[in-house]
């Protein structure tokens, strides 16, 4: 009998993250469930709480049941705790705790999976709960009146899901215990379908609430954006109206303060509004995966979300767009004001150059006047020296008439002085 071939060892030079990335798509599989099953689901904002703190908290519950604690760096786990199963996942902003029990029941929500969790442990749950919902799935036939009794007579939202294999019922309300309720009626679901439907229904409720976290912030921001819009409009009117006496410095200070306020508002709300868009997209995707069909007389989950959640998300999207538009308009107003300041500065520089040109011309006239006076003074001084020299020569016997010699020397001396001054000026200009 031939020996079985041994598996070949990979000789590839693998990227350090290859195996982690390959396993990521299988990291959080759906539960394989069979009715009856009940679940209690909590989504808790951890507000930046370190994952090690959550690990320590989980380890308390797991150690009581002899279950393995979470590994270092783990962001999800599933553990069986006797009659209870715990599923924990850590996301960017929140952590989800899902507790499942599999015993039979008559009333879906009289007893819940959370009843099997120690109360003191729940009271110390780190973070603040944003979603709390009980889920139940069984194959018990119920008419609309019986289902309405389960939801205490509230208006129901319902649909057939995955064909006619199941029916999903909810009222999207908080009941006396502070929890919402989801009921899935099994009319032939497979184990995989039951697990996927539970996960999708819980995620719809979780991400619906996470998306709505942006709505109060959007409403507050809407008022602030409207106020800043009016302030910006006043500045632009002053910029555009030639009849208004304008102080560019004062306008620039107002515009700068407005731009800083708009940036502060954007920094406060941009993450929340962007997260709302992402969560709302997940809600829409999960609803599409239900493949809903109408139950006569009831709104489907998709219709309910279109009427109740979509307007809030439209408000959030509108506020985000208005903030972006406000930033662009503020930037344009700043550009206009800077352009006007630049033009005014150029006009002042032009006037300054004209003034400097006039002063230069005056200086030139003064210089020419001084040069003329200098020629006269130097000529007069040289003529005096020449006269004294001629008189001296006559005294020693040279036959010269001082008056005639002085007359002849005048044009010679003046011409020589003028030439000398011109040569000096040319020399100075050439040196510059």
matplotlib code that plots the C-alpha trace (Angstrom):
import matplotlib.pyplot as plt

x = [0.0, 1.5, 2.2, 0.0, 1.8, 2.7, 1.4, 3.9, 5.3, 4.9, 8.2, 6.7, 8.1, 4.8, 3.8, 3.7, -0.1, -1.1, -2.5, -4.2, -5.9, -6.9, -8.5, -10.3, -13.2, -13.9, -13.2, -16.8, -19.0, -22.8, -24.1, -25.6, -29.0, -32.1, -35.4, -36.2, -33.5, -33.6, -30.9, -30.2, -28.1, -26.3, -24.3, -22.2, -20.2, -16.8, -15.7, -12.1, -11.9, -8.8, -9.5, -7.5, -10.1, -12.9, -10.8, -10.5, -14.2, -15.0, -12.5, -14.5, -17.6, -15.7, -13.7, -16.9, -17.9, -14.4, -14.2, -11.0, -10.4, -9.9, -6.5, -4.2, -5.4, -8.6, -11.5, -14.2, -14.9, -17.6, -17.8, -20.3, -21.2, -23.3, -26.9, -25.7, -23.5, -21.7, -20.7, -18.6, -17.3, -15.4, -15.9, -14.5, -16.9, -18.8, -18.7, -21.5, -22.5, -24.9, -26.1, -28.0, -30.1, -31.6, -34.3, -38.0, -40.3, -44.0, -43.9, -40.9, -40.0, -41.2, -37.8, -34.7, -31.1, -30.0, -31.8, -29.0, -26.2, -25.1, -26.8, -23.8, -21.6, -24.1, -24.3, -20.5, -20.6, -18.0, -19.4, -22.9, -25.5, -26.9, -28.8, -30.5, -32.8, -34.3, -34.6, -36.7, -37.2, -39.5, -41.7, -45.0, -47.8, -49.2, -51.8, -51.5, -53.4, -51.2, -48.1, -49.6, -50.0, -46.3, -45.6, -48.1, -50.5, -48.0, -48.1, -46.1, -43.6, -43.4, -42.4, -41.8, -38.0, -35.9, -38.9, -41.6, -39.2, -39.6, -41.4, -39.8, -41.8, -40.9, -42.3, -39.0, -40.0, -38.5, -40.6, -40.8, -37.5, -35.7, -35.2, -36.6, -38.1, -37.5, -39.5, -38.6, -41.1, -39.5, -41.5, -38.7, -35.5, -32.2, -29.7, -27.6, -30.5, -31.7, -28.2, -27.9, -31.3, -30.7, -27.5, -29.0, -31.9, -29.7, -27.3, -30.2, -31.3, -27.7, -26.6, -29.9, -29.2, -25.6, -26.6, -29.2, -26.4, -25.6, -29.1, -29.0, -25.6, -26.9, -29.9, -27.6, -25.1, -28.0, -28.8, -25.1, -24.6, -27.7, -26.3, -22.9, -24.6, -26.3, -23.0, -21.2, -24.0, -23.6, -19.8, -20.3, -22.9, -20.5, -17.8, -20.0, -21.7, -19.7, -21.9, -20.9, -17.8, -15.6, -12.8, -10.8, -9.1, -12.3, -13.9, -10.9, -11.1, -14.8, -14.2, -11.2, -13.3, -16.1, -13.8, -12.3, -15.8, -16.8, -13.7, -14.4, -18.0, -16.7, -14.2, -16.9, -19.4, -17.6, -16.7, -20.2, -21.9, -19.5, -20.1, -23.9, -23.6, -21.6, -23.9, -27.0, -25.4, -25.0, -28.6, -29.7, -27.5, -28.8, -32.4, -31.7, -30.2, -33.5, -35.3, -38.5, -42.0, -45.0, -47.4, -50.8, -51.7, -48.2, -45.3, -42.1, -38.8, -37.6, -40.7, -40.4, -36.8, -37.7, -40.3, -38.6, -34.8, -34.3, -35.5, -33.1, -30.2, -31.2, -31.0, -27.5, -26.4, -27.9, -26.0, -22.7, -23.3, -24.2, -21.0, -18.9, -20.7, -20.1, -16.4, -16.2, -18.1, -16.0, -12.9, -14.3, -15.1, -11.6, -10.2, -12.3, -11.2, -7.6, -7.9, -9.4, -6.6, -4.0, -5.5, -5.6, -2.0, -1.0, -2.7, -0.9, 2.4, 1.7, 1.0, 4.1, 6.2, 4.6, 5.5, 9.0, 9.3, 8.2, 10.6, 13.4, 12.6, 12.6, 15.9, 17.3, 16.2, 17.8, 21.0, 21.2, 20.6, 23.3, 25.7, 25.0, 25.7, 28.8, 30.1, 29.7, 31.3, 34.3, 34.7, 34.6, 37.2, 39.5, 39.2, 40.3, 43.3, 44.1, 43.9, 46.2, 48.7, 48.6, 49.1, 52.1, 53.6, 53.1, 54.9, 57.9, 58.2, 56.0, 54.2, 50.5, 47.4, 45.5, 42.0, 42.5, 44.1, 41.1, 38.7, 40.4, 40.6, 36.8, 35.5, 38.5, 38.0, 34.2, 34.5, 37.1, 34.9, 31.8, 33.8, 35.2, 31.8, 30.3, 33.3, 32.8, 29.0, 29.7, 32.3, 29.8, 27.0, 29.3, 30.3, 26.6]
y = [0.0, 3.3, 5.9, 9.0, 12.0, 14.5, 18.0, 20.3, 23.1, 26.6, 28.1, 31.5, 34.6, 35.6, 39.1, 39.4, 40.1, 37.5, 34.8, 37.3, 38.9, 35.6, 34.6, 38.0, 37.1, 34.0, 35.8, 36.5, 33.7, 33.6, 31.3, 28.0, 28.0, 25.8, 27.1, 27.5, 30.1, 33.3, 36.0, 39.2, 41.7, 44.7, 47.3, 49.4, 52.5, 51.9, 55.6, 54.7, 52.1, 50.0, 46.5, 45.0, 46.4, 44.6, 41.4, 41.5, 42.1, 39.2, 37.0, 37.4, 35.8, 33.2, 32.0, 31.3, 28.8, 27.4, 28.9, 30.1, 33.9, 36.1, 36.0, 39.0, 41.5, 39.5, 41.6, 38.9, 35.6, 32.9, 30.8, 28.2, 28.9, 25.9, 26.8, 30.1, 31.1, 34.4, 36.2, 39.3, 41.6, 44.9, 47.5, 50.9, 52.8, 50.1, 46.6, 44.1, 41.4, 38.7, 36.1, 33.0, 30.3, 27.3, 25.9, 25.8, 28.6, 29.5, 33.3, 34.7, 37.5, 36.4, 35.0, 36.1, 35.0, 37.9, 36.3, 33.7, 36.4, 37.5, 40.8, 42.3, 41.6, 43.3, 46.3, 46.8, 46.5, 49.0, 51.7, 53.0, 50.9, 52.4, 49.3, 46.6, 44.2, 40.7, 38.3, 35.1, 32.5, 29.5, 27.5, 28.1, 29.2, 32.6, 34.8, 38.6, 39.0, 36.6, 38.4, 41.8, 40.4, 39.6, 43.2, 44.6, 45.9, 48.2, 48.9, 46.2, 46.1, 42.7, 40.9, 37.5, 36.9, 34.7, 33.8, 32.3, 30.4, 32.9, 36.0, 38.8, 40.9, 44.0, 47.3, 49.2, 50.4, 50.2, 48.1, 48.4, 46.6, 49.1, 46.5, 46.3, 43.1, 41.0, 37.9, 35.5, 32.8, 29.7, 28.3, 26.0, 27.9, 26.1, 26.4, 28.8, 30.9, 31.2, 32.4, 34.8, 36.3, 36.8, 38.5, 40.8, 41.7, 42.6, 44.5, 46.5, 47.6, 48.3, 50.3, 52.1, 53.4, 54.2, 56.2, 58.1, 59.3, 61.9, 63.4, 65.5, 66.8, 67.6, 69.5, 71.6, 72.2, 73.2, 76.2, 77.2, 76.9, 79.1, 81.8, 81.7, 81.8, 85.1, 86.5, 85.6, 87.2, 90.5, 90.5, 89.8, 92.6, 95.0, 93.9, 94.4, 97.6, 100.7, 103.0, 101.3, 102.8, 99.8, 99.0, 96.1, 95.3, 95.0, 92.9, 90.6, 90.1, 89.2, 86.9, 85.2, 84.6, 83.2, 80.8, 79.6, 79.0, 77.1, 74.9, 74.3, 73.2, 70.9, 69.3, 68.7, 67.1, 65.7, 62.3, 61.8, 62.8, 60.6, 57.7, 58.1, 57.8, 54.6, 53.1, 54.0, 52.3, 49.1, 49.2, 49.4, 46.5, 44.3, 45.1, 44.2, 40.8, 40.0, 39.7, 41.0, 40.2, 42.1, 40.6, 42.2, 45.0, 45.6, 47.9, 46.1, 47.0, 48.7, 50.9, 51.8, 52.8, 54.9, 56.8, 57.1, 56.8, 58.2, 61.8, 61.9, 60.7, 63.3, 66.0, 64.7, 64.7, 68.2, 69.6, 68.0, 69.6, 73.0, 72.9, 72.1, 74.9, 77.4, 76.6, 77.1, 80.4, 81.7, 80.9, 82.7, 85.8, 85.7, 85.6, 88.6, 90.6, 89.7, 90.7, 94.1, 94.6, 93.7, 96.2, 98.9, 98.2, 98.3, 101.7, 103.0, 101.7, 103.4, 106.7, 106.3, 105.8, 108.9, 110.9, 109.6, 110.4, 114.0, 114.3, 113.0, 115.6, 118.4, 117.1, 117.2, 120.8, 121.7, 119.9, 121.7, 125.0, 124.2, 123.2, 126.5, 128.4, 126.3, 127.2, 130.9, 130.7, 128.7, 130.9, 134.0, 132.5, 131.4, 134.8, 136.5, 134.3, 135.0, 138.7, 138.6, 136.6, 139.1, 142.0, 140.2, 139.6, 143.3, 144.2, 142.2, 143.9, 141.8, 144.2, 143.1, 145.1, 143.5, 144.6, 143.3, 140.0, 139.5, 140.1, 137.5, 135.0, 135.2, 132.9, 130.6, 130.1, 129.7, 127.2, 125.2, 125.1, 124.0, 121.2, 120.1, 119.9, 117.9, 115.4, 115.0, 114.3, 111.7, 110.0, 109.8, 108.5, 105.9, 104.8, 104.2]
z = [0.0, -1.1, 1.6, 1.7, 0.4, 3.1, 2.7, 1.1, 3.2, 1.6, 0.4, -0.3, 1.2, 2.9, 3.9, 7.7, 7.6, 5.0, 7.3, 9.6, 6.7, 5.2, 8.4, 8.9, 6.7, 9.0, 12.2, 13.3, 11.8, 12.3, 15.0, 13.9, 15.7, 16.0, 17.5, 20.3, 21.1, 23.1, 23.1, 25.0, 23.1, 24.5, 22.5, 24.9, 24.1, 25.5, 25.2, 24.5, 27.3, 26.9, 25.5, 28.5, 30.9, 28.9, 28.9, 32.7, 33.1, 30.7, 32.5, 35.8, 34.2, 32.2, 35.2, 37.2, 34.5, 33.9, 30.4, 28.8, 29.1, 26.1, 24.5, 24.3, 21.7, 21.1, 19.7, 19.7, 21.3, 21.8, 24.9, 26.2, 29.9, 30.7, 29.8, 28.4, 25.5, 25.4, 22.2, 22.6, 19.9, 20.1, 17.4, 16.9, 19.1, 21.0, 22.2, 21.8, 24.3, 23.1, 25.6, 24.2, 25.9, 24.2, 26.5, 25.5, 26.5, 26.4, 26.4, 24.4, 26.8, 30.3, 31.0, 29.0, 28.4, 30.6, 33.6, 33.6, 33.9, 37.4, 38.2, 40.1, 37.0, 34.7, 37.0, 36.6, 32.8, 31.6, 29.3, 28.6, 26.8, 23.6, 22.5, 24.7, 23.0, 23.7, 20.8, 20.7, 18.0, 18.0, 15.7, 17.7, 15.4, 16.3, 14.7, 14.6, 17.9, 19.7, 18.5, 19.4, 23.0, 23.1, 22.3, 24.8, 22.1, 20.4, 16.7, 14.9, 12.1, 10.5, 7.3, 5.9, 5.5, 3.3, 1.3, 3.5, 5.8, 8.7, 10.0, 11.8, 14.3, 16.3, 17.5, 17.8, 21.3, 24.7, 27.1, 30.9, 31.5, 29.2, 26.4, 22.9, 21.5, 18.4, 17.6, 14.8, 13.9, 12.4, 9.5, 8.1, 8.7, 8.5, 11.3, 9.3, 8.3, 11.9, 13.0, 10.2, 10.7, 14.4, 13.7, 11.0, 13.2, 16.1, 13.9, 12.4, 15.9, 17.0, 14.0, 13.9, 17.4, 16.6, 13.5, 15.6, 18.0, 15.4, 15.3, 18.5, 17.5, 14.0, 15.4, 17.6, 14.7, 12.4, 14.6, 14.9, 11.1, 10.5, 12.8, 11.2, 7.8, 8.7, 10.1, 6.9, 4.8, 6.8, 6.1, 2.4, 2.1, 3.7, 1.3, -1.7, -0.8, -1.8, 0.2, 3.5, 5.2, 5.5, 7.9, 6.3, 9.5, 11.4, 8.6, 8.6, 12.3, 12.1, 9.2, 10.9, 14.1, 12.0, 10.1, 13.5, 14.9, 11.7, 12.0, 15.7, 14.9, 12.1, 14.4, 17.0, 14.6, 11.6, 13.1, 14.5, 11.2, 9.1, 11.4, 11.1, 7.3, 7.7, 10.2, 8.1, 5.1, 7.2, 8.3, 4.7, 3.7, 6.6, 5.7, 2.0, 3.2, 5.0, 1.6, 3.1, 1.8, 3.0, 5.6, 4.8, 7.2, 8.5, 7.7, 6.7, 8.5, 5.3, 5.2, 8.9, 8.5, 5.4, 7.3, 10.7, 10.3, 6.9, 7.8, 10.7, 8.5, 5.8, 8.5, 9.4, 5.8, 5.3, 8.3, 7.0, 3.6, 5.1, 7.2, 4.1, 2.2, 5.0, 5.0, 1.3, 1.4, 4.3, 2.3, -0.7, 1.4, 2.8, -0.7, -1.7, 1.3, 0.7, -2.9, -1.9, 0.7, -2.0, -4.5, -1.8, -0.9, -4.6, -5.0, -1.9, -3.3, -6.6, -4.9, -2.9, -6.0, -7.6, -4.5, -4.5, -8.2, -7.5, -4.7, -6.9, -9.6, -7.0, -5.7, -9.2, -9.7, -6.4, -7.3, -10.6, -8.8, -6.3, -9.1, -10.9, -7.7, -7.1, -10.6, -9.9, -6.4, -7.6, -10.7, -8.5, -6.1, -9.0, -10.7, -7.5, -7.3, -10.9, -10.4, -7.4, -9.5, -12.4, -10.1, -8.6, -12.0, -12.9, -9.6, -10.6, -14.0, -16.3, -18.6, -18.0, -17.6, -14.7, -16.0, -19.5, -18.1, -15.7, -18.6, -20.7, -17.7, -16.9, -19.7, -19.4, -15.7, -15.9, -18.8, -16.9, -13.8, -15.8, -17.5, -14.2, -12.5, -15.4, -15.3, -11.6, -12.1, -14.8, -12.6, -9.7, -11.9, -13.4, -10.0, -9.0]

ax = plt.figure().add_subplot(projection="3d")
ax.plot(x, y, z, "-o")
ax.set_aspect("equal")
plt.show()
